[in-house]
Structures are given as structure tokens and as C-alpha cells.
Amino acid sequence: MKDNMSNLIEDLFHGNLRLDESIHPEQAEYQEINRQISDLMQDYKTQLTENEYDALEQLIDLIGQSTSMYVEAAFEQGFRTGGRLMIEVLAKNTS
């Protein structure tokens, strides 16, 4: 266990820990939703003017940035909660 923890700490220190690259939602609907998004974007590209489509892409980019910030905050809160849970569990084991 110590070797794995040591490697994890080293990876974190050196910036090699990229959890976001290994996230693959397990819901069956995920692939279908992404296909639908792609199809809709193709439809919009043919139906909208170039300026309207560019505005739509800008809106989608802003939504993505906002969502990323929310997910980051949720991750941080979950990580802190997990840390507090571990501290509580370990503290009760020693008393």
C-alpha cells in the first residue's frame, strides 16, 4: 500500500495525475446523448446563418466553462468530505 501511495503522491507532485482524462461515464445513455448533441449541432450548422451558428457555439462554450467550474467545485467539496470522513474513521479507531 505504501508503494502505491508513494507513486500517487509523486504523480501528484509532478503533475502526472490527470483524473479528468480517465473519466468515462458508465450510464448507458451517455453515448446516445452525445450522438444526439452531434446530430443537433449538424442540423443547426445547416439551418443557421454563419453568425448565428458562431453565436450558438460561443454560448455552448460558455456553458461548458460554467459546467467545468461547477464540476471542479463539486470535486473539491467531495474530496474534502472524503478526507474528513477518513479522519473521523481513523480517529474513532484509535480511541
Salt bridges, closest charged atoms under 4 A:
ASP20 OD2 - ARG18 NH2 3.08
GLU21 OE2 - ARG18 NE 3.56
GLU32 OE2 - ARG35 NH2 2.52
ASP39 OD2 - ARG35 NH1 2.36
GLU76 OE1 - ARG80 NH1 3.81
